[in-house]
């Protein structure tokens, strides 16, 4: 196993309401290996985006990081001051947002937005150096230099997303969080965007957390996969291991939702709905939807075990290796 660039231990992030805390992320732990990509997948509301935003400390009250360590190359981001964390963003850890249209300033030209983070972090550049940097960043994401003088509304969805990628890599961070970077794009542009992110990972040696719903896209893009359900990790392992031998019933059902060419027009969903994170039931949170449920599942919460080497799961059906 490679040295981890990010270590998350027992992270809990709750949204506090008048009715009580909503346990959006509840005791989640994982590693991101240096130069590798970790995927976090699950249904909407499972906590994957909240986990990513909590790592970057971009969530505000009533959300609160209750506990846990977030070690980026040995530095605990959870203990940094607001100013220290602001400086760490873009330089140490950066974000490719889900909605590029909502992330870019509509009244600023692209060149200004490419340089904004650099200048805000105290980088000093001459006019010629600024032009060279803009050209380099646009070329890195395969956009023509002419894009620098345009406004966001003049670009297609795929081009706007590439601008967001260029901003994210502008200070050569150690870790990039890609929060569903292809959700608003058509399938062709989705593949092109993921290919660009993968090429940059290889060329720059950065590590990536890729958030998404699409198991098919994950299978082609990540080295390790974490499956989240109701604010908790259900399964975590190498992508090939999880795809070929899924251990958790929820993971198995997610894989079954992938459409098959041989069965056109046939789609499988997962029956039932996710439990309330305000008043979660006892035992396994997936018990009410699980096709393999046991009597113990509704009574006792399954513990996190390494069922196979490097392949962990929280399920009463599995035994520790």
Number of C-alpha atoms within 10 A of each C-alpha: 6 9 11 18 20 24 18 19 16 16 22 22 27 23 20 15 11 5 8 11 17 19 23 24 28 21 18 19 17 18 17 23 20 19 20 22 24 26 28 27 26 24 18 13 15 22 25 31 23 21 25 20 15 22 23 20 19 13 17 10 9 10 19 16 19 15 15 17 18 24 19 21 16 11 13 15 20 20 12 13 10 12 8 11 18 16 16 18 21 23 19 16 24 24 24 24 20 20 18 22 18 10 14 20 15 13 9 13 17 26 23 16 18 22 19 13 19 18 12 11 15 9 11 11 14 8 9 8 11 17 15 12 17 23 18 16 23 23 13 17 21 14 17 10 16 11 20 19 12 14 19 23 14 11 15 12 19 20 19 22 27 25 27 26 27 22 25 26 26 21 18 17 20 22 30 25 24 24 22 20 26 26 14 16 15 11 11 9 16 17 16 14 21 19 14 16 23 19 14 17 19 12 10 14 16 22 26 29 22 26 24 23 17 18 22 13 15 23 16 13 19 20 19 25 26 25 24 23 24 24 25 24 26 26 25 29 23 18 22 15 17 23 18 10 12 21 23 23 20 23 22 15 17 20 18 15 16 14 14 11 8 7 8 8 8 10 11 12 10 13 11 10 10 17 17 13 20 16 12 14 16 12 14 22 23 23 23 16 16 18 12 10 17 12 8 13 21 17 13 12 17 19 13 16 16 18 16 15 11 12 21 24 26 22 24 17 14 17 12 12 10
